[in-house]
């Protein structure tokens, strides 16, 4: 009998974000949600899972690459999560934190 492989949304999101990092790009919440079959406003939980799993593995917080359509930046939840996952970000300005984590993503995907 053939083996059936299943991939969950968290894995799929992680794969997509890795591809975004390879391209040194960013992706909107809406387009990401469409690619995994979720509305953009339901991405916070899966993105948190991707981020927590990545941080546990010593990887970048891939959700740094997901941005709001209007702001061109991650939503506020990203910054709080990043500060919780990486103590070195505790006192950093949001812009500096985001830049550092984006660069970690891009470097890891090289």
N, C-alpha and C positions, 0 to 999 in steps of 0.2 A: 504494500500500500504506500502511495506517495505521501511524503511528509508535508504537512500544511504549516506554513509560516504565517504568523499573525503579527502585525505591527500595531501598536496602539498609538493614540494621538500624540502622546508625550514623545515617543520615539520619532514619530513623523515630524513633529515640530522641531526637535533637536536636529534632525537631518536637514530640514529646510534651512534652519538658521546657520548650520555649518556651511551649506552651499552659499548662503548670503555672505558669510565671512570670507569664503574663498574669493568671491567677486569683490571684496572690500566694499560691500554695499549696506543698505538698510532696507527694511521691509515694513510696510504699514500694517497696522492691526487688522484692517479690513481684508487686504489681499492674503495675509497669513491665515485668517479665519476661513476664508473661502477655500484655501488649499487643503484645510483639514476638516472641513464640514462643520465649522462653528461660527456663530455670530461673533463679531469683534468684542462685544461686551462680555463674552463668556470665556475669554482667553486668559484671564488673570490666574485662575487655578492651574491650568496646564503649564503656563509660562513659569509659575512659581515652582512647579515640580521639575521642569527642565532645569531651572536655575539651581535649585537645591541639589539635584543629582549631579550636575556639572561641578558645583563647588565641592561636593564630597569627593569627587574624583580628581580634584586639583585642576579642573578645566575652567575656562572663562565662564562668566555668567552670560550665556548666549542671548538672553532676552534683552541685552543692551542694544541689540540690532533691530528691535521692534519699536516703531515710532508712530505717533499720532498724526493723522492726516493734516490737521490744522496747525499743530505746534511744531511738527518736525522733530519731536523729541519723545523719549519714553514717557509714559504716564507716571504720576507720582509714586505709585506702588513699586515701580522698579527701583527707585532710589532708596526707599525704606528697606526693601529686600536686600539690595546690594550692601547696605550698611550693616544689616543683620548678618549677612553671610561673610563679609570681609571687614574685620575690625579696623583695618588700615583706612577704610573709607569713612569712618565715624565722623571725623571733623572736616571732611572735604566739601567744598562747594559742589553743587549738583553738576555743573558744567565740567569741572575737573574730574569728578568721579566718572561721569559718562564717557569722557574722552579716554581715560585710563582703561576702562573696561572694554570699550570698542577696540582699542588698540590691542588689548589682550586677545580678543576674539580674532582679529585679523592676523596676529602673529601665530596663534595656534593653528590657523587654517593654512598657513604657508607650507 
